[in-house]
Amino acid sequence: QVQLVESGGGSVQAGGSLRLSCAASGYIMIYGCMGWFRQAPGKEREGVAAINLPSGFPFYVDSVRDRFTISRDNAKNTMSLEMNSLNPEDAGEYFCAANRLTSCAGIWTVPARFPNWGQGTQVTVSS
């Protein structure tokens, strides 16, 4: 049974930083794709960043490129998202997701391609 647990959300002012973490159990993070999605009220769930687990190659949506950094720690079986220069448009519920069977290419922005999800962690950014 794969379980993903997010942590690290909170409230910051615009320009601030947060670090989200996703701890995986029942799943050794050595193959597949893991990603971060966010969902703001009234909006669709959006892929923010993803990482190919074998290589560590990252993927970012344009709006967060150069501000967010995704990484994984194989020894701790965790994935993280370092978020800098946050703005109110970054606010929302952030979800960790995993697809153990395939690489990120072509799927990382599609929620339906990720079978495993965490419960989410809230990020609030005040202007």
Phi, psi and chi 1 to 4 in degrees:
 res  aa     phi    psi   chi1   chi2   chi3   chi4
   1 GLN       -  115.2 -177.8   81.3    9.2      -
   2 VAL   -80.1  130.2  175.8      -      -      -
   3 GLN  -127.8  136.1  -72.2 -169.0  -37.2      -
   4 LEU  -123.0  129.9  -56.5  174.7      -      -
   5 VAL  -127.7  119.1  178.7      -      -      -
   6 GLU   -89.5  154.1  -57.0   94.3  -23.0      -
   7 SER  -152.9  164.0   61.1      -      -      -
   8 GLY   104.9   -3.8      -      -      -      -
   9 GLY   -68.8  170.6      -      -      -      -
  10 GLY   168.0 -165.8      -      -      -      -
  11 SER  -114.5  131.2  -63.7      -      -      -
  12 VAL  -137.8  162.7  -64.4      -      -      -
  13 GLN   -85.1  156.9  -69.2 -170.9  -31.3      -
  14 ALA   -53.6  136.0      -      -      -      -
  15 GLY    95.0  -10.9      -      -      -      -
  16 GLY   -82.0 -176.2      -      -      -      -
  17 SER  -132.8  151.7  -61.6      -      -      -
  18 LEU  -143.4  154.6  -76.2  172.2      -      -
  19 ARG  -124.8  119.0 -177.7  179.6  178.1   88.8
  20 LEU   -97.3  145.3  -54.3 -177.6      -      -
  21 SER  -128.0  150.9  -68.0      -      -      -
  22 CYS  -131.9  116.7  174.7      -      -      -
  23 ALA  -100.3  129.3      -      -      -      -
  24 ALA  -106.1  138.2      -      -      -      -
  25 SER  -131.2  153.1   59.8      -      -      -
  26 GLY    73.6   13.2      -      -      -      -
  27 TYR  -157.9  120.0  168.0   36.6      -      -
  28 ILE   -89.1  119.6  -55.3  -61.0      -      -
  29 MET   -80.2   67.8  -68.4  169.9   45.9      -
  30 ILE  -120.5  -10.5   58.3  173.4      -      -
  31 TYR  -143.6  148.3 -173.1   74.4      -      -
  32 GLY   105.0 -159.6      -      -      -      -
  33 CYS  -131.6  137.2  174.0      -      -      -
  34 MET  -125.5  146.5  -68.1 -170.6   72.1      -
  35 GLY  -145.7  168.9      -      -      -      -
  36 TRP  -117.5  128.3  -72.5   98.4      -      -
  37 PHE  -117.3  154.9  -71.3   78.2      -      -
  38 ARG  -133.3  152.4   68.0 -174.6  175.1 -162.8
  39 GLN  -139.9  118.5 -171.1  164.9   20.1      -
  40 ALA   -92.1  156.2      -      -      -      -
  41 PRO   -54.5  129.0  -27.0   35.5      -      -
  42 GLY    78.5    4.1      -      -      -      -
  43 LYS  -119.4  161.2  -66.0 -171.6  176.5 -178.8
  44 GLU   -74.2  156.5  -67.1 -173.6   -6.2      -
  45 ARG   -67.9  131.3 -166.3  165.9  -66.8 -169.7
  46 GLU  -119.6  132.6  172.4 -168.0   29.1      -
  47 GLY   -71.3  127.6      -      -      -      -
  48 VAL  -103.6  -47.3  174.4      -      -      -
  49 ALA  -158.6  155.5      -      -      -      -
  50 ALA  -150.3  164.2      -      -      -      -
  51 ILE  -144.0  131.9 -171.9  166.1      -      -
  52 ASN   -73.6  122.8  -88.6  -24.6      -      -
  53 LEU   -70.2  -38.6  -66.9  176.2      -      -
  54 PRO   -64.4  -41.8  -22.7   34.4      -      -
  55 SER  -100.1  -22.7   64.8      -      -      -
  56 GLY    79.7    8.6      -      -      -      -
  57 PHE   -67.6  128.7 -171.6   85.3      -      -
  58 PRO   -97.7  158.6   35.6  -34.2      -      -
  59 PHE  -131.4  139.8  -61.3   78.1      -      -
  60 TYR  -137.5  143.8  -61.1  100.8      -      -
  61 VAL   -73.0  148.9   67.8      -      -      -
  62 ASP   -56.8  -34.7  -74.0  -14.4      -      -
  63 SER   -68.1  -15.9   61.8      -      -      -
  64 VAL  -116.3   -6.6  -51.6      -      -      -
  65 ARG   -57.5  138.7 -164.4 -178.6  -55.0  -82.8
  66 ASP    76.9   -4.5  -61.7  -32.7      -      -
  67 ARG  -114.6  -33.7  -61.8 -171.5  -62.0  120.0
  68 PHE  -108.4  147.9  -70.3   13.0      -      -
  69 THR  -133.4  123.8  -57.8      -      -      -
  70 ILE  -100.5  143.5 -169.9  170.2      -      -
  71 SER  -151.9  163.8   60.9      -      -      -
  72 ARG  -134.8  150.0   88.1  -92.5 -166.5 -105.7
  73 ASP  -121.0  101.4 -173.9  -32.9      -      -
  74 ASN   -62.7  -36.0  -70.3  -13.6      -      -
  75 ALA   -65.1  -35.9      -      -      -      -
  76 LYS   -96.2   -5.4  -64.6 -178.8  178.8  179.5
  77 ASN    57.2   44.8 -138.1   38.4      -      -
  78 THR  -131.0  157.7   58.7      -      -      -
  79 MET  -126.2  145.3  176.4 -177.2   66.0      -
  80 SER  -131.8  158.6  -63.5      -      -      -
  81 LEU  -134.2  109.5 -175.0   67.8      -      -
  82 GLU   -87.8  122.3 -176.1   74.8   32.2      -
  83 MET  -118.7  118.4  -54.8 -173.6  -64.3      -
  84 ASN  -117.9  163.1  -62.2  -46.8      -      -
  85 SER    49.7   47.8  -58.4      -      -      -
  86 LEU   -66.3  144.6  -75.0  161.1      -      -
  87 ASN  -129.8  165.9   58.3   62.4      -      -
  88 PRO   -57.2  -26.5  -30.0   37.6      -      -
  89 GLU   -69.4  -14.0  -70.8   70.7   36.2      -
  90 ASP   -84.9   -7.6  -64.6  -42.9      -      -
  91 ALA   -69.4  151.2      -      -      -      -
  92 GLY   151.4 -177.2      -      -      -      -
  93 GLU   -87.8  127.1 -169.6   80.9    7.5      -
  94 TYR  -104.8  130.9  -81.4   70.2      -      -
  95 PHE  -119.7  138.9  -61.5   89.4      -      -
  96 CYS   -92.6  140.0  167.0      -      -      -
  97 ALA  -141.6  154.0      -      -      -      -
  98 ALA  -140.0  141.1      -      -      -      -
  99 ASN  -125.9  109.8 -177.6  -40.8      -      -
 100 ARG   -77.9   -9.8  -64.7  176.4  -70.1  169.2
 101 LEU  -106.9  -15.6  -58.4  179.5      -      -
 102 THR  -141.1  163.2 -172.3      -      -      -
 103 SER   -77.5  172.1   66.3      -      -      -
 104 CYS   -76.3  -25.1  -65.5      -      -      -
 105 ALA   -56.0  124.8      -      -      -      -
 106 GLY    84.3   -9.9      -      -      -      -
 107 ILE  -124.4  -16.2   71.4  146.6      -      -
 108 TRP   -67.0  -17.8   71.9  -85.9      -      -
 109 THR   -97.2    3.6   62.1      -      -      -
 110 VAL  -109.0  105.4 -176.5      -      -      -
 111 PRO   -54.7  -36.8  -26.5   35.0      -      -
 112 ALA   -65.6  -15.5      -      -      -      -
 113 ARG   -87.5    1.6  -62.3  -61.4  -57.4  -88.6
 114 PHE  -114.0  110.4  -72.4   81.7      -      -
 115 PRO   -75.0  -24.1  -17.3   30.9      -      -
 116 ASN  -116.4  133.2  -55.5  110.3      -      -
 117 TRP  -136.8  147.9  -69.7   85.0      -      -
 118 GLY   -86.3  179.9      -      -      -      -
 119 GLN   -84.8  -17.0  -68.0  -59.4  -53.6      -
 120 GLY   101.5  155.3      -      -      -      -
 121 THR  -139.7  137.5 -174.1      -      -      -
 122 GLN   -86.1  136.1 -175.6   68.9   36.5      -
 123 VAL  -121.0  123.9  171.6      -      -      -
 124 THR  -119.9  130.9  -56.9      -      -      -
 125 VAL  -125.7  119.0 -175.8      -      -      -
 126 SER   -99.4  144.1   56.7      -      -      -
 127 SER   -89.1      -   56.9      -      -      -
